Amino acid sequence: MKKVVKFGGSSLASAEQFKKVGDIIRQDKDRRYVVPSAPGKRDANDTKVTDMLYACYALAESGKKFDRQLEKIQERYQEIIDGLGMAVSLEEEFRQIKENFKKKAGADYAASRGEYLNGILMAEYLGYEFIDAAAVIFFDEEGNFMADKTNEVLSARLKDTERGVIPGFYGAKEDGTVVTFSRGGSDITGSIVAKALHADLYENWTDVSGFLVADPRIIKDAKVIETITYKELRELSYMGASVLHEDAIFPVRKEGIPINIRNTNAPEDAGTMIVEDTCTKSKYVLTGIAGKKGFVSVHIEKDMMNSEIGFGRKVLGVFEDNGISFEHVPSGIDTMTVFVHHSEFEEKEQQVIAGIRRAVNPDSIELDTDTALVAVVGRGMRKNWGTAGRIFSALAHARVNVKMIDQGSSELNIIIGVSESDFEKAVKAIYDIFVTTQLV
């Protein structure tokens, strides 16, 4: 078997964590390709190396002295080297980084050095081959990821590589200019490597034992999801659940490669398996609960709206013209409600209202800014009667008023709109009835 293993920043924050990672890799001979992140926080008051690099480069870019800040970053790596008893030196790499900072090589270059340096240390520690991501992961001149070229070059490069370390988070344009993915992008690198290798499994090691059914900040000791499909994961990630970068799904999904979310600090835990589809029944009717605050509902009312051809298109066209994406659009015979992010809508609200007036001449337009959306997601809901009724019953018992409900035709998810002040209460009520008590 071929396994790609990606380790997050908290898993590589110190020499002690490095040793844990080394033990995990050596315990399974199939863990042959490693994607490391930059060192994360060693404790709650610490600073991630990536943030240190951004701050250091900001000084360099503004023409200020940055030597001491760069020395502090070098000390972080030296602490790991000394703790592992390694003989490797990063002096030349830091000399080059200093020169490139002076030349103002760019914030992406600066941020990428965290993974680059950790990749060098990881390869040295394991005795694996180091492969610079800038040589095998490509972006075009506009900074867009070039999936086909990357897959072709990376596949060829790894074909004769028995064991390798490829740093996460970055790649380069054809001229060598370094470009990074968005924060958390090492997850994407791991997925890209897994696809290029036609790997049997992509293990993503972090500081939690898999995806949880609900946000642990709201639900203490929330249960772990044992198996989740790509579709369910997309729904939950979109609505705020964050263990894996949502863009990491696409490369492996096309190849049918499962992802296993594991805990570096509890390697005996099975974690969560993310798969294309499965006949494995969910332990609970739902797979997970997620949600976000900060939505605005734009409620439009007009008599005989349903008989006016093109009404919905005209309304949504106004949002498009103002560069605002919509989340959900529940409608009735004479009503239509558009849910949007408050942060996107606030500055353009008057233009949108005026645009809707001109486009469809509604009887009324009302705004409600106190809205949170809760997503109840689960493949198990398709074959279980009364799911929506149980949700409403739980919310009513918790004295939570439902502003909106929207169920997709796939029956995979139910979206519920509630007041922001009721958000946590709503999540707790739904979790309790489907997980804690499992009432039928």
ChimeraX attribute file (.defattr): number of C-alpha atoms within 10 A of each C-alpha:
attribute: neighborCount
match mode: 1-to-1
recipient: residues
	/A:1	9
	/A:2	18
	/A:3	20
	/A:4	27
	/A:5	29
	/A:6	30
	/A:7	27
	/A:8	22
	/A:9	27
	/A:10	22
	/A:11	28
	/A:12	26
	/A:13	24
	/A:14	21
	/A:15	20
	/A:16	14
	/A:17	19
	/A:18	24
	/A:19	17
	/A:20	16
	/A:21	22
	/A:22	14
	/A:23	14
	/A:24	17
	/A:25	17
	/A:26	12
	/A:27	10
	/A:28	10
	/A:29	12
	/A:30	16
	/A:31	20
	/A:32	19
	/A:33	26
	/A:34	27
	/A:35	28
	/A:36	32
	/A:37	32
	/A:38	28
	/A:39	27
	/A:40	20
	/A:41	17
	/A:42	16
	/A:43	10
	/A:44	6
	/A:45	7
	/A:46	10
	/A:47	13
	/A:48	19
	/A:49	25
	/A:50	22
	/A:51	14
	/A:52	18
	/A:53	21
	/A:54	18
	/A:55	18
	/A:56	25
	/A:57	29
	/A:58	18
	/A:59	15
	/A:60	19
	/A:61	18
	/A:62	9
	/A:63	11
	/A:64	11
	/A:65	14
	/A:66	18
	/A:67	12
	/A:68	10
	/A:69	16
	/A:70	19
	/A:71	12
	/A:72	14
	/A:73	18
	/A:74	17
	/A:75	12
	/A:76	15
	/A:77	22
	/A:78	18
	/A:79	13
	/A:80	22
	/A:81	20
	/A:82	12
	/A:83	14
	/A:84	16
	/A:85	11
	/A:86	13
	/A:87	9
	/A:88	13
	/A:89	13
	/A:90	14
	/A:91	11
	/A:92	9
	/A:93	15
	/A:94	17
	/A:95	11
	/A:96	11
	/A:97	17
	/A:98	18
	/A:99	12
	/A:100	16
	/A:101	22
	/A:102	15
	/A:103	11
	/A:104	17
	/A:105	16
	/A:106	17
	/A:107	19
	/A:108	21
	/A:109	24
	/A:110	26
	/A:111	26
	/A:112	26
	/A:113	22
	/A:114	27
	/A:115	26
	/A:116	26
	/A:117	20
	/A:118	25
	/A:119	27
	/A:120	23
	/A:121	24
	/A:122	25
	/A:123	20
	/A:124	16
	/A:125	18
	/A:126	17
	/A:127	12
	/A:128	18
	/A:129	18
	/A:130	20
	/A:131	20
	/A:132	18
	/A:133	24
	/A:134	22
	/A:135	17
	/A:136	21
	/A:137	29
	/A:138	28
	/A:139	25
	/A:140	13
	/A:141	12
	/A:142	7
	/A:143	16
	/A:144	12
	/A:145	19
	/A:146	13
	/A:147	13
	/A:148	10
	/A:149	14
	/A:150	20
	/A:151	21
	/A:152	13
	/A:153	15
	/A:154	22
	/A:155	20
	/A:156	14
	/A:157	15
	/A:158	17
	/A:159	10
	/A:160	8
	/A:161	16
	/A:162	11
	/A:163	19
	/A:164	22
	/A:165	29
	/A:166	31
	/A:167	32
	/A:168	34
	/A:169	30
	/A:170	28
	/A:171	28
	/A:172	23
	/A:173	20
	/A:174	14
	/A:175	9
	/A:176	12
	/A:177	17
	/A:178	26
	/A:179	26
	/A:180	22
	/A:181	21
	/A:182	13
	/A:183	11
	/A:184	20
	/A:185	20
	/A:186	30
	/A:187	29
	/A:188	26
	/A:189	26
	/A:190	28
	/A:191	30
	/A:192	25
	/A:193	29
	/A:194	28
	/A:195	25
	/A:196	21
	/A:197	20
	/A:198	17
	/A:199	20
	/A:200	18
	/A:201	23
	/A:202	27
	/A:203	24
	/A:204	26
	/A:205	27
	/A:206	22
	/A:207	17
	/A:208	17
	/A:209	24
	/A:210	26
	/A:211	29
	/A:212	24
	/A:213	25
	/A:214	26
	/A:215	22
	/A:216	11
	/A:217	9
	/A:218	13
	/A:219	16
	/A:220	10
	/A:221	12
	/A:222	17
	/A:223	18
	/A:224	18
	/A:225	22
	/A:226	21
	/A:227	20
	/A:228	23
	/A:229	18
	/A:230	20
	/A:231	18
	/A:232	22
	/A:233	23
	/A:234	16
	/A:235	21
	/A:236	27
	/A:237	18
	/A:238	15
	/A:239	19
	/A:240	16
	/A:241	23
	/A:242	16
	/A:243	18
	/A:244	21
	/A:245	17
	/A:246	20
	/A:247	16
	/A:248	19
	/A:249	23
	/A:250	15
	/A:251	21
	/A:252	26
	/A:253	17
	/A:254	10
	/A:255	15
	/A:256	17
	/A:257	21
	/A:258	22
	/A:259	28
	/A:260	23
	/A:261	26
	/A:262	26
	/A:263	21
	/A:264	25
	/A:265	17
	/A:266	14
	/A:267	15
	/A:268	11
	/A:269	14
	/A:270	15
	/A:271	24
	/A:272	22
	/A:273	21
	/A:274	26
	/A:275	21
	/A:276	17
	/A:277	15
	/A:278	12
	/A:279	5
	/A:280	9
	/A:281	10
	/A:282	17
	/A:283	12
	/A:284	16
	/A:285	20
	/A:286	24
	/A:287	30
	/A:288	27
	/A:289	26
	/A:290	23
	/A:291	23
	/A:292	18
	/A:293	20
	/A:294	15
	/A:295	23
	/A:296	23
	/A:297	26
	/A:298	20
	/A:299	18
	/A:300	24
	/A:301	20
	/A:302	17
	/A:303	12
	/A:304	10
	/A:305	19
	/A:306	16
	/A:307	10
	/A:308	11
	/A:309	9
	/A:310	11
	/A:311	15
	/A:312	15
	/A:313	10
	/A:314	16
	/A:315	21
	/A:316	16
	/A:317	16
	/A:318	20
	/A:319	22
	/A:320	13
	/A:321	12
	/A:322	15
	/A:323	12
	/A:324	18
	/A:325	16
	/A:326	16
	/A:327	13
	/A:328	16
	/A:329	16
	/A:330	14
	/A:331	16
	/A:332	10
	/A:333	12
	/A:334	15
	/A:335	19
	/A:336	21
	/A:337	20
	/A:338	20
	/A:339	23
	/A:340	23
	/A:341	20
	/A:342	18
	/A:343	12
	/A:344	16
	/A:345	21
	/A:346	13
	/A:347	10
	/A:348	14
	/A:349	16
	/A:350	11
	/A:351	15
	/A:352	21
	/A:353	19
	/A:354	12
	/A:355	19
	/A:356	20
	/A:357	17
	/A:358	13
	/A:359	15
	/A:360	17
	/A:361	14
	/A:362	16
	/A:363	12
	/A:364	11
	/A:365	17
	/A:366	11
	/A:367	15
	/A:368	13
	/A:369	17
	/A:370	16
	/A:371	25
	/A:372	23
	/A:373	26
	/A:374	24
	/A:375	24
	/A:376	30
	/A:377	25
	/A:378	25
	/A:379	22
	/A:380	17
	/A:381	22
	/A:382	14
	/A:383	10
	/A:384	12
	/A:385	10
	/A:386	11
	/A:387	19
	/A:388	15
	/A:389	10
	/A:390	16
	/A:391	20
	/A:392	20
	/A:393	16
	/A:394	21
	/A:395	22
	/A:396	14
	/A:397	10
	/A:398	15
	/A:399	13
	/A:400	19
	/A:401	14
	/A:402	15
	/A:403	13
	/A:404	15
	/A:405	17
	/A:406	15
	/A:407	15
	/A:408	9
	/A:409	8
	/A:410	9
	/A:411	14
	/A:412	19
	/A:413	24
	/A:414	20
	/A:415	20
	/A:416	21
	/A:417	26
	/A:418	23
	/A:419	20
	/A:420	18
	/A:421	13
	/A:422	18
	/A:423	20
	/A:424	16
	/A:425	17
	/A:426	28
	/A:427	22
	/A:428	20
	/A:429	22
	/A:430	23
	/A:431	24
	/A:432	15
	/A:433	17
	/A:434	19
	/A:435	19
	/A:436	14
	/A:437	9
	/A:438	11
	/A:439	9
	/A:440	11
